[in-house]
Amino acid sequence: MIKSTVRGIGHYVPDNVVTNDDLAKLMTTNDEWITERTGIKERRHRANRNDATETTAYFGFKASEKALEMAGLTAKDIDYIVFATLSPDYYFPGCGVLLQEMLGCDTIGALDVRNQCSGFVYAMSVANAFIKSKTYKNILVVGAETHSFGLDFSDEGRGVSVIFGDGAGAIVLSASESDDTGDILSVNMHSEGKYADELCTKFPGSKYGWSDRMRLEPENVTNAEVYPVMNGNFVFKHAVTRFPQTMMEALEAAGKTVEDLDMFIPHQANLRIAQFVQQKMGLPEDKVFNNIQKYGNTTAASIPIALSEAIAEGKIKRGDLVLLSAFGSGFTWGSVLFNY
């Protein structure tokens, strides 16, 4: 029986630390306000918002190097890439092909996933299906974001801009038939597109305009179209409902219970959401890993960064039962349950 095994993992964040006090110099806010509502104390931003080299694909490249090293593989051993991001280097092509070139992989397939906060869960689900169908053997799964270049650092945009950070995480998912390796036990993915406008960036796109509008009427392109918008309370209420649902679905599909879990890693959207879900599910603190305090919400990168840190810190060991769950824009949500 073919298993999907996490063979290697790594993460990368830029060196530039942006504290809540730093943001208070740009907009009317303070450390207490941000911490109380989100749990975030600091996040990473690339040093220069206009840097053309420190990009999302570059972050993914740095994380992938570490994942490959841990896996004991080279780029030539990878036969497929799945890259999750909402902040690609280009509108098109996607970051997957850019990463393929940076790493020096063969002319392998490279798929981009656009499911925002749920992107990494969706990407792992896709990779798992390819491996268990015996289509590919070693798949590089990446979640990476460069939010800092596209946030509104003014009072108008502070409700969103204080939340997000930059970074990347990557795993090598490999096929194995060994009884000594872990396996992905269950996956689920969901969406509810009627709430798309509750958390989105509208421009550019075929609905709100494209190059002609920017060229001919740039004064009519509003901040509410260009920058991310979020109905925070609405998103929170849906998240704390959908998280437990997708978690239980994953556990029940594998014949497991909450008590069987060794570690739960939620998407790092808001510490208050994670704490609410932890309490609702009856999970002790030592079985939930959060690092949003240090990195903010890195969207598709948040789960692999947290997973990488938890493994590096010895909080997840080989054989442990791990649950990854996410909820975000779309709305989309889902989970991956696996033995590490």
C-alpha positions in Angstrom: 0.0 0.0 0.0 1.4 3.4 -1.0 1.7 6.0 1.8 2.1 9.7 1.5 4.9 10.6 3.9 6.2 14.0 5.0 9.9 13.4 4.3 11.3 16.9 4.8 10.1 20.3 5.9 11.5 23.8 6.1 10.4 27.4 6.5 11.8 30.9 5.8 10.9 34.3 6.9 12.6 37.6 6.1 14.9 39.2 8.7 12.9 42.4 9.0 10.8 42.3 12.2 7.9 44.8 12.3 6.4 45.2 15.8 3.1 46.6 16.8 4.9 49.7 17.9 6.4 50.1 14.5 2.9 50.0 12.9 1.7 52.6 15.5 4.1 55.1 13.7 2.2 54.6 10.5 -1.4 54.6 11.6 -3.6 55.2 14.7 -3.1 52.0 16.6 -1.1 50.6 19.5 0.3 47.4 20.8 -2.5 46.8 23.3 -5.2 47.2 20.6 -3.6 44.8 18.2 -2.6 42.2 20.8 -6.1 42.2 22.4 -7.9 41.6 19.1 -5.4 39.3 17.3 -2.7 38.0 19.7 -0.1 39.3 17.3 3.0 41.1 18.7 5.2 41.2 15.6 5.4 40.0 12.0 8.0 39.8 9.3 8.0 42.1 6.2 10.6 42.2 3.4 12.9 45.0 4.1 12.0 47.0 0.9 8.4 46.9 -0.3 9.6 47.5 -3.8 12.3 44.8 -3.8 12.1 42.9 -7.1 14.3 40.0 -5.8 12.8 39.2 -2.3 9.6 37.9 -3.8 7.0 35.1 -3.0 8.8 32.7 -5.2 12.1 33.5 -3.6 10.6 32.9 -0.1 9.3 29.6 -1.4 12.8 28.7 -2.8 14.5 29.3 0.5 12.0 27.2 2.4 12.2 24.5 -0.3 16.0 24.3 0.1 15.6 23.5 3.8 12.9 20.9 3.1 15.0 19.2 0.5 18.0 19.1 2.8 16.0 17.5 5.6 14.6 15.0 3.1 18.0 14.1 1.8 17.0 14.8 -1.7 18.0 17.2 -4.5 15.8 19.3 -6.8 16.4 16.6 -9.5 14.5 14.1 -7.3 11.3 16.2 -7.3 8.8 15.3 -10.0 6.0 17.7 -9.2 5.5 21.1 -7.5 2.3 22.4 -5.9 2.6 26.1 -4.9 -0.1 27.8 -2.8 -0.2 31.6 -2.6 -2.5 34.6 -3.0 0.5 37.0 -3.6 2.3 35.7 -6.7 5.3 37.4 -8.3 3.3 38.0 -11.5 -0.4 38.1 -12.2 0.6 35.2 -14.5 2.5 32.9 -14.8 2.2 31.4 -11.3 5.0 30.9 -8.8 5.3 27.2 -9.3 7.2 27.5 -12.6 9.4 30.3 -11.1 10.3 27.9 -8.2 11.0 25.1 -10.7 13.6 27.4 -12.4 15.1 28.7 -9.2 15.7 25.2 -7.8 16.9 23.8 -11.1 14.4 21.0 -11.3 13.8 19.0 -14.4 10.9 20.1 -16.7 8.4 18.8 -14.2 4.8 19.9 -13.7 4.1 22.9 -11.5 0.6 23.7 -10.2 -0.5 26.9 -8.5 -3.2 26.7 -5.9 -5.3 29.9 -5.2 -7.2 29.1 -2.0 -5.7 31.7 0.2 -5.7 30.8 3.9 -6.7 27.2 3.0 -4.2 27.0 0.2 -1.7 24.7 1.9 -4.3 22.3 3.0 -5.7 22.2 -0.5 -2.2 21.8 -1.9 -1.4 18.9 0.4 -4.7 17.2 -0.6 -3.7 17.5 -4.3 -0.2 16.1 -3.7 -1.6 13.3 -1.6 -3.9 12.2 -4.4 -1.1 12.3 -6.9 1.1 10.1 -4.7 -1.5 7.6 -3.8 -2.6 7.2 -7.4 1.1 6.4 -8.1 1.4 9.4 -10.5 4.4 11.0 -8.8 6.9 9.9 -6.1 8.3 13.1 -4.6 6.2 16.2 -4.6 7.3 19.6 -3.3 4.4 21.4 -1.6 4.9 25.1 -0.9 2.9 27.8 0.8 4.4 31.3 0.5 3.3 34.9 0.8 4.5 38.5 0.4 1.7 40.5 1.9 3.7 43.6 2.9 3.8 45.0 -0.7 0.0 45.1 -1.0 -1.3 46.4 2.4 -2.8 49.8 3.2 -0.7 51.1 6.0 -3.1 53.9 6.9 -6.0 54.4 9.3 -8.4 53.2 6.6 -6.6 49.9 6.2 -5.4 49.2 9.7 -8.0 46.5 10.5 -6.3 44.3 7.9 -2.8 45.6 7.6 -1.9 44.9 11.2 -2.7 41.2 10.8 -0.6 40.0 7.8 3.1 39.1 7.4 5.5 37.6 4.9 7.1 34.1 4.8 7.1 30.6 3.4 7.0 27.0 4.4 7.6 23.8 2.3 7.3 20.1 2.7 8.5 17.2 0.6 5.7 14.6 0.4 7.0 11.3 -0.8 5.6 7.9 -1.7 6.5 5.0 0.7 5.5 1.4 1.2 7.4 1.1 4.5 5.6 0.2 7.8 8.0 2.6 9.6 6.8 5.8 7.9 3.8 8.0 8.5 0.8 8.5 6.2 -1.9 11.0 5.3 -5.0 9.3 6.8 -7.8 11.7 5.7 -8.4 15.0 3.9 -11.4 17.2 3.3 -12.0 20.4 1.5 -15.0 22.7 1.4 -16.1 26.1 -0.1 -19.0 28.6 0.2 -18.5 31.1 -2.6 -21.6 33.2 -1.6 -19.4 34.9 1.0 -16.5 35.8 -1.4 -16.9 39.6 -0.9 -16.5 39.3 2.9 -12.8 38.8 2.6 -11.2 39.6 -0.8 -9.1 41.9 -3.0 -11.2 43.0 -5.9 -8.7 44.6 -8.3 -7.3 43.7 -10.7 -9.8 41.3 -12.2 -12.3 40.8 -14.9 -15.1 42.0 -12.7 -13.5 45.2 -11.3 -11.2 46.2 -14.1 -7.8 45.7 -15.6 -5.1 47.5 -17.5 -7.3 49.9 -19.5 -8.9 51.1 -16.3 -5.6 51.7 -14.7 -4.4 53.6 -17.8 -7.4 55.6 -18.6 -9.1 56.3 -15.2 -6.6 55.6 -12.4 -8.3 58.2 -10.2 -11.4 56.1 -10.1 -9.7 53.0 -8.7 -10.5 53.0 -5.0 -8.6 51.8 -2.0 -11.5 49.4 -1.2 -10.8 47.7 -4.6 -7.0 47.7 -4.6 -6.4 46.6 -1.0 -7.7 43.6 0.9 -11.1 44.1 2.6 -12.4 42.0 5.4 -15.6 41.8 7.4 -13.8 40.8 10.6 -16.7 39.8 12.8 -18.5 37.9 10.1 -15.3 36.0 9.2 -14.7 35.2 12.9 -18.2 33.8 13.4 -17.9 31.5 10.4 -14.4 30.4 11.3 -15.2 29.2 14.8 -18.1 27.2 13.3 -16.2 25.6 10.4 -13.0 24.8 12.2 -14.6 22.2 14.5 -16.7 20.8 11.7 -13.7 20.1 9.4 -11.6 18.8 12.3 -14.3 16.2 13.3 -14.8 15.2 9.7 -11.1 14.5 9.3 -10.9 12.5 12.6 -14.1 10.5 12.0 -13.0 9.6 8.4 -9.9 8.0 9.9 -11.6 6.4 12.8 -9.8 8.7 15.3 -11.0 10.9 18.2 -9.8 14.2 19.6 -8.1 12.3 22.4 -6.0 10.5 19.8 -4.4 13.7 18.6 -0.8 14.5 19.5 -0.8 18.0 17.9 -3.3 20.3 16.2 -2.0 23.1 14.0 -4.6 25.6 12.9 -4.1 28.2 10.2 -2.7 31.2 12.0 -5.4 33.7 11.3 -6.1 35.1 14.7 -5.0 33.8 18.1 -8.5 34.4 19.5 -10.0 32.0 16.8 -7.4 29.3 17.7 -8.1 29.7 21.4 -11.9 29.5 20.9 -11.5 26.3 18.8 -9.1 24.8 21.3 -11.6 25.3 24.1 -14.6 24.1 22.1 -12.7 20.9 21.1 -11.4 20.3 24.6 -7.8 20.3 23.6 -5.0 21.0 26.2 -2.5 23.8 25.4 0.3 21.4 24.8 -1.6 19.8 21.9 -2.1 23.1 20.0 0.7 25.0 18.3 0.4 28.7 17.6 3.1 31.1 16.4 1.0 33.9 15.1 2.4 36.1 17.9 5.7 36.2 16.0 4.7 36.1 12.4 1.1 37.3 12.0 -1.1 35.7 9.4 1.0 34.5 6.6 -2.0 32.9 4.8 -1.0 29.9 2.7 2.4 29.9 4.5 1.1 29.9 8.1 0.5 26.1 8.5 3.8 24.9 7.0 5.8 27.5 9.0 4.0 26.4 12.2 4.5 22.7 11.3 8.2 23.3 10.6 8.7 25.1 13.9 6.8 22.5 15.9 8.9 19.7 14.5 12.2 21.7 15.0 11.2 22.3 18.6 10.5 18.7 19.2 6.8 19.2 19.8 6.0 16.8 17.0 7.9 13.5 16.8 7.8 10.7 14.2 4.7 8.6 14.6 2.6 11.5 16.2 -0.9 12.0 14.9 -1.1 15.6 13.6 -4.1 17.6 12.4 -3.9 20.6 10.1 -7.0 22.8 9.6 -7.7 26.0 7.9 -10.5 28.5 7.1 -10.3 31.6 5.0 -11.3 33.7 2.0 -13.6 32.1 -0.5 -14.9 31.0 1.9 -12.8 27.9 1.9 -11.9 25.4 4.7 -10.5 22.0 5.1 -8.2 19.6 7.1 -5.4 17.1 6.6 -4.9 14.4 9.2 -1.6 12.4 9.1 0.8 10.3 11.1 4.2 12.1 11.0 
